[in-house]
Amino acid sequence: MQYNPKDIEKKWQKIWEDNNSFEPSDDKTKEKKYILSMFPYPSGRIHMGHVRNYSIGDALARYYRQMGYNVLHPIGWDSFGMPAENAAIKHKLHPKKWTYENIDYMRNELKSLGLSFSKTREFATSNPEYTRFEQEFLIKMYEKGLLYQKSQTVNWCETCHTVLANEQVIEGCCWRCDNPIIQKEMPGYYIAITKYAGELLDDMKELQKGWPKRVLTMQENWIGRSNGLEFKFDLSDESKAKLGGCFDGYTVFTTRPDTIYGVTYSALAPEHEIVNYMIKNNLLDDEVKDKILKMQSVLPRDRAAAEKEGIYLGIDVIHPLTGKQIPVWVANFVLVEYGSGAVMAVPAHDERDFEFANKYKLPIIHVIEPEDERLELPYTKPGILVNSEEFTGMPSDFARDGIIKKFEELGRGKETINYKLRDWGISRQRYWGAPIPFIHCDNCGLVPEKIENLPVTLPDDVEITGEGNPLETHPTWKNCKCPKCGAEATRETDTMDTFVQSSWYQFRYVTDFKNNPEVPFLKEDEEYWMNVDQYIGGIEHAILHLLYARFFTKALRDLGYATHNEPFKNLLTQGMVLKDGSKMSKSKGNTVDPDELIQKYGADTARLFILFAAPPEKELEWNDKAVEGAFRFLSRLYSNQTKCIKTDKKPTPKPSTKEEKNARKKIYEALKKANEVYTRTFAFNTLIASCMEALNELNKIDNAEIYTEGYWIITNILEPIVPHIASEIADSLFNKSNFGEISVDEDALKDDEITMAVTVNGKKRAEITVAPNENKEKLVELAKEAVVKQIEGKTIVKEIVVPNKLVNIVVKG
């Protein structure tokens, strides 16, 4: 029989389509499985990373359907974002047209892979009915104090008149016009994710069993909880006067209060409010001002690796315990988004501070000495305090508590918990995003739109040029009435960060929203389906997307929409697909087109190869020969079905030869492995290898009944991985296309004979084939016969038998 994947795959995809085969049931008494892969951005074509991600998820979804679970396996489109605007500029197309045409094309590509996605739950995040509820969430967050507005520092291109994402800044210049960017203060909207910092950290214990340790560590470090001392540096009287009385000081946080007496300078971020005030009010000479502006133009992410640079601001603060004046510098290593954007510097006990102090010839005072080693600066470990007034002679840990207590008694500071995590800035000054649903009124200030007026949708009649936000210059769109007082007002023209859309999409899938248009999702559906049983996606989303999704789940719980604390019970981060040792990319010319692969070999070959080539969490190196090998295996599987008997029931044959017993053993070994792989290890490569080995053993026998039993089981095992060919064979041979649970025949796994090693003085010298659990006397007799030359003329001291494993003969002489 000739294997023709095109005809088989077209046939089964139509059957599944006509029968709505992959829709979840409304029966909430059934045990459920919610399998979710991270949804794609509709860029135009799928790539091999998509094939891998969705093949993994589909295999799990199909397996759990076999096992009788109610399965939710949806797909959607993360469809807002800058790439659509860039394409609009390049191709002179409207972003909406470009986006939805791409969705149509990519939907058909995914369909060609035979992926078992629900059709009724599909949506795009740019759909107005999705935006409606997203805007409602923001308004509810605003009312609860979780959303607020403040000025933010952004990357600004003066030539294009637009804000740039960090990724669009190349070596300090705009990616589009190549002109230098500046850091600009602009008002923006922030979600107070920091209010949940402690809970986000503490609840990670719920994820220990189901999430990769690497991901949890990355999130833990990103949130960055630390205990320490928060205190205020007061400006000197001269400095207060210089700043016009607008500032009296600033707060800092330190995890090393035991080093407080070693502070010799303080440093501010280039964007700190005091620095910006001094620039704005011409309190700095041109050379200093230009140096600071140059620091501001460098992205914070690039400053860490840069040489330490700074300049004295001409102002001083007072040490809170000694009363000494301390110079205030601006330094490129201080980041405004961490803490207060200000630090105390202890060069003797901090490598960064030490490097900076040496460069600018600042004082270095050591206040901690090691107990058992020679002091070398910078010394960053605990030790014994020196030069620290009444704390001199105390161990670091003991002195730390005493110093914090002294600050609290003096009313100059307090023990506190600090987080590296910053509030989430969601404002984007661009068109193709969900409008932020607020209105600016001269009478009422910032006013949220009325819920009944949602969604606030984008105007279609815009021209995307890349210069500024077209919502700002639209002649009518932003003009509106204030929902509160009815006066003339203006709409907010900022749109949302696209991470907002991907932070709650898992909830949208749980309800058939077409039949429930008035709610984002039904609470009873959320209670049943959530949390996601298995989430699958790339490691590049380990921090932001997953952290924001975790936050949104907790926020929706507190807003009364949801009941769960965490969105994803289990997480699998699949590795990248490589070719020639590097990630596939058009610029490197090493991409593989999934469409061409499917046309040449079929979807099942693509799915089989992508799951066989490497464990899912590992990187996968593309191999053309291995693809051809996968196709040959499927061709052999298809053509050899002629050796089977057509039957409506699984045969229960009795093997009579060693080869027949071995074939049945390999079949049931594969079945046993399948249960483990689909539910726990996801090592599809080992499962596929077991099926290949079982087919090879079947080909050594002529027993049609055993061959048929083997095909009944192998098609069942492989259906989640290669559903078209498995369904075709099962339908042809067994008049079934619905697969179910099959019990493992434990008797088939038992060995009639086993091989045991024979060692002499611990070194392997031979092997013996025996019946399982043979008695010790017989085993020793056979072992001696096998190593007669090695023990000849020697005295046997001891005979050690490890049942079913080895016989060790100890000799001397």
C-alpha positions in Angstrom: 0.0 0.0 0.0 1.3 3.4 -1.0 1.4 6.1 1.7 -0.1 9.3 0.3 -0.2 11.9 3.1 -1.9 14.6 1.1 -5.0 12.6 0.5 -5.1 11.1 4.0 -4.6 14.4 5.7 -7.1 16.3 3.6 -9.7 13.5 4.3 -9.3 13.5 8.1 -9.1 17.3 8.5 -12.5 17.5 6.7 -14.0 14.8 9.0 -12.8 16.6 12.1 -14.1 19.9 10.7 -17.5 18.5 9.8 -17.9 16.8 13.1 -16.7 19.7 15.4 -14.4 17.0 16.9 -12.4 19.2 19.2 -15.0 21.3 21.0 -15.1 21.0 24.8 -18.2 19.6 26.4 -20.6 21.6 28.6 -20.7 18.6 31.0 -18.9 19.9 34.1 -19.3 16.6 35.8 -16.5 15.2 33.6 -12.9 15.5 34.7 -11.2 18.3 32.7 -7.9 19.1 31.1 -7.1 22.6 30.0 -4.1 22.4 27.5 -2.8 25.8 26.3 0.1 26.8 24.1 1.1 30.5 24.0 -0.8 32.1 21.2 1.1 33.4 18.1 1.5 36.9 16.8 0.0 37.0 13.3 3.2 38.0 11.5 2.3 36.4 8.2 3.6 32.8 8.3 4.1 30.1 10.9 7.7 29.0 11.6 9.2 25.8 12.9 9.0 27.1 16.5 5.2 27.3 16.1 5.2 23.7 14.7 7.1 22.5 17.7 5.0 24.4 20.3 1.7 23.4 18.9 2.7 19.8 18.1 3.5 19.3 21.8 0.3 20.8 23.0 -1.8 18.9 20.5 -0.2 15.6 21.4 -1.3 16.2 25.0 -4.8 17.4 24.1 -5.4 14.3 21.9 -4.0 12.0 24.6 -6.4 13.3 27.3 -9.3 13.0 24.9 -8.4 9.4 24.4 -8.4 9.0 28.2 -12.0 10.3 28.4 -11.3 13.8 29.8 -13.2 16.9 28.8 -10.5 18.8 27.0 -10.2 22.5 26.3 -7.5 23.2 23.7 -7.9 26.6 22.3 -6.0 29.0 20.0 -6.1 32.8 19.5 -4.1 35.6 18.1 -1.9 38.2 19.9 -2.8 40.7 17.2 -2.0 44.2 18.5 1.6 45.6 18.4 4.3 47.5 16.6 5.1 45.0 13.8 1.7 45.8 12.2 2.5 49.5 12.2 5.9 48.9 10.8 4.3 46.7 8.1 1.8 49.5 7.4 4.6 51.9 6.7 6.6 49.5 4.6 3.7 48.1 2.5 1.3 51.1 2.7 -1.4 48.9 4.2 -3.7 49.6 7.1 -2.5 47.7 10.2 -5.9 46.2 10.6 -6.0 44.8 7.1 -2.5 43.4 7.4 -3.2 41.8 10.7 -6.5 40.1 9.8 -5.2 38.9 6.4 -2.3 37.3 8.2 -4.6 35.7 10.7 -6.6 34.1 7.9 -3.4 32.8 6.2 -1.9 31.4 9.4 -5.1 29.8 10.6 -5.1 27.7 7.4 -1.4 26.9 8.0 -2.1 25.6 11.5 -5.1 23.7 10.2 -2.9 21.9 7.7 -0.9 20.5 10.6 -4.1 18.8 11.9 -4.0 20.6 15.2 -7.0 19.9 17.4 -8.0 23.4 18.4 -11.4 24.5 19.4 -13.0 26.6 16.6 -15.7 28.2 18.8 -13.1 29.7 21.3 -10.8 31.4 18.8 -10.4 35.2 19.0 -7.9 37.9 18.2 -6.9 40.4 20.9 -7.6 43.3 18.5 -11.3 42.3 18.3 -13.4 45.1 19.9 -15.3 42.6 22.0 -12.0 41.6 23.6 -10.9 45.2 24.0 -14.2 46.0 25.7 -13.5 43.9 28.8 -9.9 44.8 28.9 -10.9 48.4 29.2 -13.4 47.5 31.8 -10.6 45.8 33.9 -8.5 48.9 33.7 -11.3 51.1 34.9 -12.0 48.7 37.8 -8.3 48.7 38.6 -8.3 52.5 38.6 -11.3 52.6 41.0 -9.4 50.1 43.3 -6.2 52.1 43.2 -4.3 49.5 41.1 -4.0 51.9 38.1 -2.6 55.4 38.3 -1.0 58.1 36.2 2.5 59.6 36.7 5.4 61.0 34.6 7.7 58.4 33.1 11.0 58.5 31.3 10.8 57.2 27.8 13.0 56.7 24.7 12.1 59.7 22.5 13.0 60.3 18.9 12.9 64.0 18.0 13.0 63.2 14.3 10.1 60.7 14.2 8.2 62.4 17.1 7.6 59.1 18.7 8.3 56.9 21.7 10.5 53.9 21.0 10.5 50.6 22.8 13.9 49.5 24.2 14.2 47.0 21.3 13.9 49.8 18.8 17.0 51.7 20.2 20.1 50.5 18.4 23.4 51.8 19.9 21.6 54.9 21.3 19.9 55.7 18.0 16.4 55.3 16.4 16.1 52.0 14.5 14.2 53.9 11.7 16.0 57.2 11.1 19.3 56.5 12.9 19.2 59.7 14.8 20.1 59.8 18.5 17.3 59.2 21.0 16.8 61.1 24.2 15.2 60.2 27.5 12.1 62.3 27.9 9.7 62.8 30.8 6.1 62.0 29.7 2.9 61.2 31.6 1.9 57.6 31.5 -0.3 55.0 33.1 1.0 52.4 35.6 -0.5 49.3 37.0 0.6 48.8 40.7 1.9 45.3 40.3 4.3 46.1 43.3 1.3 45.8 45.6 1.3 42.1 44.7 5.1 41.6 44.9 5.0 39.7 48.2 2.2 37.5 47.1 3.8 36.8 43.7 6.9 35.6 45.5 5.1 33.6 48.2 2.8 31.8 45.8 5.7 30.5 43.9 5.7 27.6 46.4 2.4 26.4 44.7 4.4 26.1 41.4 7.4 24.2 42.6 6.2 20.8 41.3 4.9 22.0 38.0 7.2 24.8 36.8 10.8 24.6 35.7 13.2 25.6 38.5 15.0 27.9 36.1 11.8 29.9 35.4 11.0 30.2 39.1 14.5 31.5 39.8 14.3 34.0 37.1 11.0 35.4 38.4 12.3 35.4 42.0 15.3 37.4 40.9 13.2 39.8 38.9 10.9 40.5 41.8 14.0 40.7 44.0 12.8 40.9 47.6 15.4 42.2 50.1 15.3 43.2 53.7 17.1 46.3 54.8 17.1 49.8 56.0 15.3 52.7 54.4 16.4 56.2 55.6 16.6 59.8 54.4 19.6 61.8 53.4 18.9 65.4 54.4 20.4 68.0 52.1 22.9 70.5 53.7 21.5 74.0 54.2 23.6 75.4 51.4 22.3 72.7 49.1 18.7 73.3 50.0 19.2 77.0 49.2 20.9 76.1 45.9 17.8 74.1 45.0 15.5 76.9 45.8 14.0 75.1 48.8 12.2 72.7 46.5 14.0 69.6 48.0 15.0 68.9 51.6 16.5 65.5 50.8 15.8 62.0 49.4 15.5 58.4 50.6 17.8 55.5 50.0 17.5 51.8 50.8 20.4 49.5 51.8 20.7 45.8 52.5 23.9 46.5 54.3 23.1 48.9 57.2 26.2 47.5 59.0 28.3 49.5 56.5 26.6 52.8 57.2 29.7 54.4 58.8 31.7 53.7 55.6 29.5 56.0 53.4 31.8 58.5 51.7 29.5 59.7 48.9 25.9 59.3 47.6 24.9 58.8 44.0 21.8 59.7 42.0 20.5 58.2 38.8 20.9 60.6 35.7 17.0 60.8 35.6 16.5 61.5 39.3 14.1 64.4 39.9 16.8 66.5 41.6 19.1 66.1 38.6 16.3 67.0 36.2 15.4 70.0 38.3 19.0 71.2 38.2 19.2 70.8 34.4 15.8 72.5 33.9 16.7 75.5 36.1 20.3 76.0 34.7 22.0 75.1 38.0 24.7 73.2 36.2 27.3 74.4 33.8 27.1 73.3 30.2 29.9 70.7 30.4 28.2 69.0 33.4 24.7 69.2 31.8 26.0 67.7 28.5 27.6 64.8 30.3 24.4 64.0 32.2 22.3 64.2 29.0 24.7 61.8 27.4 24.2 59.4 30.3 20.4 59.7 30.0 20.6 58.8 26.3 22.0 55.4 27.1 19.4 52.7 27.8 19.5 51.5 31.4 20.1 47.9 30.2 23.3 49.1 28.5 24.7 51.0 31.5 25.4 48.0 33.6 28.1 46.8 31.2 29.5 50.3 30.5 32.4 51.9 32.3 31.4 53.6 35.5 31.0 57.4 34.9 29.8 60.2 37.1 30.1 63.9 38.0 29.8 65.9 41.2 26.5 67.9 41.3 27.8 70.6 43.6 25.4 69.6 46.4 25.9 67.6 49.6 23.8 65.6 52.1 24.3 65.0 55.8 25.3 61.6 57.1 22.3 60.6 59.3 24.5 59.3 62.2 27.8 61.2 62.1 26.5 64.5 60.8 29.3 64.8 58.3 28.7 66.3 54.8 28.7 63.8 52.0 29.1 64.8 48.3 26.3 64.0 45.9 27.2 62.7 42.5 25.2 61.6 39.5 26.4 58.1 38.4 25.5 56.1 35.3 25.3 52.9 37.3 22.3 54.1 39.4 19.0 53.3 37.8 16.0 55.5 38.4 13.6 52.5 38.2 15.2 50.7 41.1 14.4 51.9 44.6 14.4 55.7 44.8 17.0 56.2 42.1 19.5 57.1 44.8 22.1 55.1 46.7 24.5 55.4 49.6 28.0 54.5 48.4 30.4 52.5 50.6 33.5 52.0 48.4 35.4 49.8 50.9 32.6 47.2 50.9 31.0 47.3 47.4 32.8 46.5 44.2 30.9 49.0 42.1 31.3 51.8 44.6 35.0 50.9 45.0 35.6 51.1 41.2 33.8 54.5 41.0 35.7 55.9 44.1 39.1 54.9 42.7 38.3 56.5 39.4 37.3 59.8 40.9 39.7 59.8 43.9 36.9 59.7 46.5 37.6 58.7 50.1 37.5 55.0 51.1 36.8 54.2 54.7 36.7 50.5 55.7 34.3 49.7 58.6 34.3 45.9 58.5 37.3 43.6 58.9 37.4 39.8 58.4 37.9 37.6 61.4 40.3 35.1 60.0 41.9 36.6 56.9 43.8 39.5 55.7 41.7 42.6 54.7 41.6 43.3 51.0 39.4 46.0 49.6 36.7 45.9 48.6 35.7 43.5 51.3 32.1 42.5 50.7 31.6 39.7 53.3 30.4 39.9 56.9 33.0 40.5 59.5 33.7 42.6 62.6 32.8 46.3 62.6 35.5 49.0 63.0 35.4 52.8 62.9 31.7 52.5 63.7 31.2 54.4 67.0 29.4 52.2 69.6 29.1 49.3 67.1 32.8 48.8 66.8 33.8 45.3 67.7 30.4 43.8 66.9 29.8 41.1 64.3 28.1 42.3 61.2 24.8 40.5 61.7 24.5 41.7 65.3 25.5 45.3 64.4 23.0 45.3 61.5 20.0 44.9 63.9 21.5 47.5 66.3 22.0 50.1 63.6 18.5 49.7 62.3 17.1 50.0 65.9 19.2 53.2 66.4 17.7 54.7 63.1 14.2 53.9 64.3 14.8 55.3 67.8 16.1 58.5 66.2 13.1 58.6 63.8 15.5 58.8 60.8 14.8 55.4 59.2 13.1 52.1 59.5 13.5 48.4 58.7 11.7 47.6 55.5 11.3 45.1 52.6 12.3 46.4 49.2 11.6 44.9 45.8 13.5 45.3 42.5 10.1 44.9 40.8 8.7 48.2 39.5 5.2 49.1 38.7 4.1 48.2 35.2 4.0 51.1 32.7 1.4 50.2 30.1 1.3 53.5 28.0 2.3 53.3 24.4 2.2 56.3 22.1 1.1 54.4 19.0 -2.0 53.6 17.0 -2.3 49.8 16.8 -3.1 48.9 20.4 -6.1 48.9 22.7 -7.1 52.5 23.6 -6.7 53.4 27.3 -10.3 54.2 28.3 -9.8 57.6 30.1 -10.8 61.1 29.3 -9.1 64.4 30.2 -11.5 67.1 31.4 -10.5 70.6 32.3 -13.1 70.6 35.1 -12.9 67.0 36.4 -9.3 66.0 35.6 -8.8 62.4 34.7 -12.1 60.6 34.2 -12.7 56.9 33.2 -15.1 56.3 30.3 -18.5 54.9 31.3 -18.6 51.1 31.3 -21.7 51.2 29.1 -19.8 53.2 26.5 -17.1 50.5 26.0 -15.4 49.5 23.9 -13.5 52.7 23.0 -12.4 51.6 19.5 -9.7 52.9 17.1 -10.6 55.0 14.1 -10.0 53.3 10.8 -9.3 56.5 8.8 -5.7 57.0 9.9 -2.4 57.2 8.0 0.5 55.4 9.6 3.7 57.3 8.8 5.9 56.4 11.8 6.1 60.1 12.8 4.1 60.5 16.0 0.9 58.9 17.2 -1.8 59.3 14.6 -4.5 59.3 17.3 -3.0 62.6 18.5 -3.4 64.3 15.1 -6.8 62.7 14.1 -9.2 65.6 13.4 -12.2 64.2 15.4 -11.5 60.9 17.3 -10.1 62.4 20.5 -12.8 65.0 20.9 -15.6 63.9 23.3 -17.8 64.8 26.2 -16.7 64.4 29.8 -18.7 61.4 31.2 -18.9 63.2 34.5 -19.9 66.8 33.8 -20.7 66.7 30.1 -18.2 69.4 29.1 -16.0 69.3 26.0 -13.0 67.0 26.7 -10.4 64.9 25.0 -9.8 61.1 24.9 -6.5 59.6 26.0 -4.5 58.9 22.9 -2.1 56.4 24.5 -2.7 52.7 23.8 -2.0 49.7 26.0 1.2 47.7 26.2 0.4 44.4 24.3 1.4 42.4 27.4 -1.9 43.5 28.8 -3.7 41.5 26.2 -1.7 38.3 26.8 -2.1 38.6 30.5 -5.7 37.5 30.7 -6.4 35.6 27.5 -6.4 32.2 29.2 -9.6 33.3 31.0 -11.4 34.4 27.8 -11.1 30.8 26.4 -13.1 29.2 29.2 -16.5 30.5 28.1 -18.2 30.2 24.7 -18.1 34.0 24.4 -20.2 34.1 21.2 -23.2 32.9 23.2 -22.3 35.0 26.3 -21.4 38.4 24.8 -22.1 40.5 28.0 -19.3 39.0 30.2 -15.5 38.5 29.7 -16.1 34.9 30.9 -18.5 33.1 33.2 -17.4 32.6 36.7 -18.7 29.0 36.8 -16.6 28.3 33.7 -13.6 29.8 35.3 -14.1 27.7 38.4 -14.3 24.6 36.3 -11.6 25.1 33.7 -9.0 27.1 35.5 -6.2 26.8 36.2 -4.6 25.8 33.0 -3.4 22.2 33.5 -0.5 22.4 31.0 0.9 25.6 29.5 3.5 25.5 26.8 5.8 28.2 25.4 9.2 29.6 25.0 11.7 30.4 27.8 11.9 33.9 26.5 8.5 34.6 28.2 9.8 33.3 31.5 9.6 36.7 33.2 7.4 39.4 31.8 4.5 37.5 30.2 4.3 34.9 32.9 4.7 37.4 35.7 2.0 39.7 34.3 -0.3 36.7 33.8 0.2 35.7 37.4 -0.5 39.3 38.5 -3.6 39.6 36.4 -5.0 36.4 37.8 -4.7 37.8 41.3 -6.1 41.2 40.3 -9.1 39.7 38.6 -9.7 37.6 41.8 -9.6 40.7 43.9 -11.9 42.5 41.5 -14.5 39.7 41.8 -14.1 38.2 38.3 -12.2 35.1 39.1 -11.5 32.6 41.9 -8.0 31.3 41.3 -4.7 32.5 42.6 -2.5 31.2 39.8 -3.2 30.8 36.0 -0.9 27.9 35.0 -0.5 24.7 37.1 2.2 23.2 35.0 4.6 24.9 32.6 6.7 23.4 29.8 9.2 25.7 28.1 10.2 24.2 24.8 13.6 24.7 23.3 14.4 26.6 20.1 14.6 25.0 16.7 18.1 25.5 15.3 19.8 25.0 11.9 23.5 25.0 11.4 23.9 25.6 15.1 22.0 28.9 15.4 18.4 30.0 15.7 16.5 30.0 12.5 16.1 33.5 11.0 15.6 35.0 7.5 18.7 37.2 8.0 20.9 34.1 8.4 19.3 32.3 5.5 18.7 29.1 7.6 14.9 28.9 7.8 12.8 25.9 7.0 9.4 26.7 5.5 6.7 24.5 7.3 4.4 24.8 4.3 7.1 23.3 2.0 7.8 20.6 4.5 4.1 19.7 4.7 3.7 19.8 0.9 6.6 17.4 0.4 6.2 15.0 3.3 2.9 15.7 5.0 1.9 17.1 8.3 2.4 13.9 10.2 6.0 13.7 9.1 6.6 17.2 10.3 4.9 16.5 13.7 6.8 13.2 14.1 10.2 14.7 13.3 9.7 17.7 15.6 8.8 15.5 18.5 11.4 12.8 17.8 14.5 14.9 17.2 15.0 16.1 20.8 13.2 16.2 24.2 10.8 19.2 24.1 12.7 21.4 26.6 16.0 21.0 24.7 17.2 22.8 21.6 16.4 21.0 18.4 18.9 20.9 15.6 17.3 20.6 12.2 18.3 17.5 10.2 17.0 16.9 6.7 18.0 13.2 6.8 16.0 12.7 10.0 13.0 14.2 8.3 13.3 11.7 5.5 13.7 9.0 8.2 10.5 10.0 9.8 8.7 9.8 6.5 10.1 6.4 5.8 8.9 5.1 9.2 5.4 6.3 8.5 5.5 4.8 5.0 6.5 1.5 6.5 3.8 1.8 9.2 1.2 2.4 6.5 2.2 -0.2 4.0 2.7 -3.0 6.6 -1.0 -2.8 7.7 -1.6 -5.4 5.1 -0.1 -8.0 7.5 -3.0 -7.3 9.9 -6.5 -8.9 10.3 -9.5 -6.6 10.1 -11.3 -6.7 13.4 -13.6 -4.7 15.6 -12.0 -6.0 18.8 -8.4 -5.9 20.1 -6.9 -9.4 19.7 -5.6 -11.3 22.7 -3.1 -13.7 21.0 -1.0 -16.3 22.7 2.7 -16.2 21.5 4.4 -19.5 20.9 7.9 -18.5 19.9 10.6 -16.4 21.4 10.3 -13.8 18.6 6.5 -13.5 19.2 7.0 -13.1 22.9 9.6 -10.4 22.3 7.4 -8.5 19.8 4.5 -8.4 22.3 6.9 -7.3 25.0 8.1 -4.4 22.9 4.5 -3.4 22.1 3.5 -3.3 25.7 6.7 -1.6 26.8 5.8 1.2 24.4 2.2 1.4 25.8 3.5 1.6 29.3 6.0 4.3 28.3 3.2 6.2 26.6 1.2 6.7 29.8 4.3 8.0 31.5 5.4 10.3 28.6 2.0 11.9 28.0 1.3 12.6 31.7 4.7 13.3 33.2 8.0 13.3 31.2 7.0 14.6 27.8 9.9 12.6 26.4 8.2 12.0 23.1 11.5 11.1 21.4 11.8 8.0 23.6 8.2 7.0 23.0 8.5 7.3 19.3 11.8 5.3 19.5 9.9 2.6 21.4 7.2 2.4 18.7 9.8 2.1 16.0 11.5 -0.7 18.0 8.1 -2.4 18.4 7.4 -2.2 14.7 10.8 -3.7 13.9 10.1 -6.6 16.2 6.7 -7.2 14.6 8.4 -7.4 11.2 10.3 -10.4 12.4 7.2 -12.5 12.9 4.5 -14.0 10.7 1.7 -14.2 13.4 -1.1 -12.0 12.0 -3.0 -11.9 15.3 0.0 -10.5 17.2 0.7 -8.1 14.3 -2.9 -6.9 14.5 -2.7 -6.5 18.3 0.5 -4.5 17.7 -1.2 -2.1 15.2 -4.2 -1.7 17.5 -1.9 -0.5 20.2 0.7 1.4 18.1 -2.0 3.5 16.3 -3.5 4.3 19.7 -0.1 5.4 21.1 0.8 7.4 18.0 -2.5 9.1 17.3 -1.7 12.2 19.4 1.5 12.6 17.5 0.6 11.6 14.0 -3.2 11.8 14.0 -4.0 11.5 10.3 -2.2 8.3 9.5 -3.1 6.7 12.9 -6.8 7.5 12.3 -6.6 6.2 8.7 -5.1 2.9 9.7 -7.4 2.4 12.7 -10.4 3.2 10.6 -9.4 0.9 7.8 -8.4 -2.1 10.0 -10.6 -1.7 13.1 -13.5 0.4 11.9 -12.7 3.0 14.6 -11.4 6.5 14.7 -12.1 7.1 18.3 -9.2 6.1 20.5 -9.4 5.1 24.1 -7.5 3.8 27.1 -5.8 0.4 26.7 -4.7 -1.7 29.7 -1.1 -2.9 29.8 -0.8 -6.7 29.7 1.7 -7.2 32.5 2.2 -10.8 31.6 3.6 -9.7 28.2 6.3 -7.7 30.0 7.6 -10.7 31.9 10.8 -12.3 30.6 11.1 -16.0 30.1 14.9 -15.6 30.2 17.2 -13.0 31.6 20.8 -12.2 31.0 23.1 -12.0 34.1 26.7 -10.8 34.3 29.4 -13.0 35.6 32.3 -11.2 37.3 35.5 -12.4 38.8 36.8 -10.2 41.6 34.4 -7.5 40.5 35.5 -7.5 36.8 33.0 -8.7 34.2 34.2 -11.8 32.4 31.0 -13.4 30.9 27.2 -13.5 30.7 24.7 -16.3 31.4 21.1 -16.6 30.2 18.8 -18.1 32.8 15.2 -18.3 33.9 14.1 -15.4 36.1 14.6 -16.1 39.9 16.7 -19.2 39.2 18.0 -20.7 42.4 21.4 -19.7 43.7 23.1 -23.1 43.4 22.2 -23.3 39.7 23.3 -19.7 39.1 26.7 -20.4 40.7 27.2 -23.6 38.7 26.4 -21.9 35.4 28.6 -18.9 36.3 31.6 -21.1 37.1 31.2 -22.9 33.8 31.2 -19.5 32.0 34.5 -18.4 33.6 36.3 -21.7 34.0 39.5 -20.3 32.4 39.6 -17.2 34.7 39.2 -19.2 37.9 41.2 -22.3 37.0 44.0 -23.0 39.5 42.7 -20.4 42.0 41.0 -20.7 45.3 37.3 -19.6 45.4 36.9 -17.4 48.5 33.3 -16.3 48.1 30.3 -16.5 45.7 28.0 -13.5 45.6 24.7 -13.6 43.8 22.7 -10.4 43.1 19.3 -11.8 42.0 18.5 -11.2 38.3 21.6 -9.1 37.9 25.0 -10.7 38.4 27.1 -13.5 40.0 30.5 -12.4 41.4 33.1 -15.0 42.2 35.9 -13.9 44.5 39.2 -15.8 44.1 42.8 -15.6 45.2 46.0 -17.1 44.1 
